[in-house]
Structure formats: structure tokens, C-alpha cells
């Protein structure tokens, strides 16, 4: 934790992230017959290979898991292997993302402004949801914004084809079979039509990107139309997200955490989100709020005024863990139970921090006070689009100007970095943007 480390993560669907390890365990099902691994012959003919043989081998387990024979025949016939899905499963990320890049793209002024508009647009629905589940509207809307950019980017992969491919080939076949069977049971329920089930390559779908097993367990029909529709019904999606956070341990009224200042020479070895201590213990070790004030009133150990929109004061016994996303020279945070609820949604601390930060900004709180330990900060989505426009002006073919610095954009960035005498990292930061503006 002593040095800044680049993140090797996949972003949410709004920025290519996954929910594989975030979803809670699927609803218990009756024991299913064992399934043999995919046949080598099928693997050898991957691109577009038919999946009929594997589907037939899945049939006994599917029936035992509550999938009807007619459902299998109707929805899994004539499917073929999606090789792109398999490449995503096995591909190691080729571009490491510093935390300051990750947050600059996810929590920018565009998303903050859009989130505030959504808070206003759905204020009555969100008030009902917050009252029922005890989760503040800003937290729910922050998840919505990070997961799908408020429903604008929900994925492009047909779930049935993706999950059948992953159930038959590659790693974690047993996990994906559970998600496939859940998808088929969702279709049987009539809540969602097969043509609507378009989502991430790994199976997350809807406005707030639930995995199918999570949908079965936690989806809510908030609008009262008799269907749990996380795709077309914003109220259903927001209520389901609030229920997820509540069931993940949300503590109503508490903040997600505190930005703190570490004392000089602080030894952070062994500290983590999971290694919690009471706030009184952190005070004893010299930690203060980032502005230098005590975590709690030192005289009485009574709570200070609520932090970051909280309605309930903290106490000396409140447990908190320390996270240092960029090492001891960057921002430091004491995180509480509510941060862990964000983490449960997608098991990455960087992801949890993005939601926490966006929820704060939606509430009107300022950006983190401590700067990231870099002389080349990250770019917002608007700045990334501007960078792409400058690359195009210099003759680079990067495809669509969309604010996503993909492979072609990074190749162009490397070429320009070489020309300008900068390290050819392929990373787009403020230094390159400013240099191209002046060029």
C-alpha cells in the first residue's frame, strides 16, 4: 500500500466493467447431474460452431434446475459459439489504468450534471425507494450512472448466446451455467422477453446491470405492473438496486467513509478495507479528517455533525478500514459498512470509490481534497473526445470519436508521444492533450 499501483480492472458496462464477482450467490437449486466438459472437437471449430451438442448435454442439469423442456427448445436451438465472448473471458487487460484515469472518466462533470437531472426527474420515485429501503437517492443514482450511464449503455451481447457459449467452453463453465439457467427461468416467468435480454458479454443486463441470479433474488416490481423489468422500467431498476444495497449491509444514515489525513511516517502495512478498527483507535494512531479536524470530538468522544450528507452521527466504536488507492502519498480513506455495500455490487475497491465519489458529488460535496500523486492527471470524457479530435486532425484513423481510448486511439497516442518526445505509453493524459492543443 506504500506506492501507487496501476489498476488492472474492467470497467462497468458504461465503461466496459463486469459484475461477475459482485453478484451474490444464486438462489439454491436442487442438485443437478454432473456435466462433462466441452468436447475438444467443438473447441477446434470455435468461430460460429453450433452449440447443439453441448446444449443437449446441458439438458439434464437444466431440467433439474427448474428449466422447462419447452423453454430449452424455444430459446437454445440453433445457437452458435460467440468467439468474441470467449476472447473477453481469457484476454488479459492490455492497458493498465491508474486510479486517477479511472475516476476522471467515471466521475466527471457530464455524469454529475446528468445525475442531478435524474435526481430531479425521478425525485418522487426515489423518495419512495429511499423510504422503503433506507438507501439515499444519491447512492442509487450513482450506481445507475456508473453501471450504464443512466441507461444509455447497457451492453450489446445477446445473453442467451453469450451464456450458452460460456457454459460450454472456457473457464468457469459451472458459474455461467448457473447464470444461463437463471436466464431461462426469467424467460419462463414472463417478466422479460428474450429479445430484450441484451447486456454485457458476461451476462449482466438492465439499467443497473444485474446478473441473472441476482435478478431472481432481488429484482423488484416497483411500478406495480406485475413484471420485474430492469430494462424498460427505471423505477423497477432503481428499487432493485436499493434493495441490493440494503441487503448487502447498508447502514441507513451513515456515510460510506471519510477522507482522512495520515500522520507523518504512518505505517500502512497490513491495513485494508477488511482490517477494521474502531474510529477511536484510528484517532489514537494520529489520523484526522482531511482538513485536520479530529475524526470525533476529542473531549467527549461524541460524534461531530454528520459527514457527507449523513443523517446519523458516527461513534467512537464505529468500525472502519483504511484504503490507499494510490499509496500513502495519495488520498486516504477510512471506509465503513456502506462502502462495502458498494463493493459487493462489483468487487473492486476502485469501483466502490467511483460510486462513493459520484454519490457525494450528486449531494453537492466537493471533489477529494488530496491530489493524486501524479503530474499528469487523467482526462474527463469531454477531454478524451477532444484528444481524439486532435488525433484525427493529425491524420490518425481512430474510428468513432466517442471518448473511449481504445486500441486505435492508443496506437495514435503512442505515435504522437514519440513525435513529441514523451514516453510512448499509449496513455492519454493532460500532458499530451495540452501539447497537442499547442502544437
Secondary structure, 3 states (H helix, E strand, C coil): CCCCCCECCCCCHHHCCCCCCCCCCCCCCCCCCCCCCCCHHHHHCCCCCECHHHHHHHHHHHHHCCCCHHHHHHHCCCCECCHHHHHHHHCCCCCCECHHHHHHHHCCHHHHHHHHHHHHHCHHHHHHHHHHHCCCHHHHHHHHHHHHCCCCCCCCEEHHHHHHHHHHCCCCHHHHHHHHHHHHHHHHHCCCCHHHCEECCCCCECCCCECHHHHHHHCCCCCCCCCCCCCCCHHHHHHHHHHHHHHCCCCCCCCCEEEEECCCCCCCCCCCCCCCEEHHHHHHCCCEECCCCCCCCCCCCCCCCCCCCCCCCCCCCCEEEEECCCCCCCCEEEECHHHHHHHHHCCCHHHHHHHHHHHHHHCCCCCCCCCCCCCCCCCCHHHHHHHHHHHHHCCCCCCCCCCCCCHHHHHHHHHHHHHHCCCCCCCCCHHHHHHHHHC
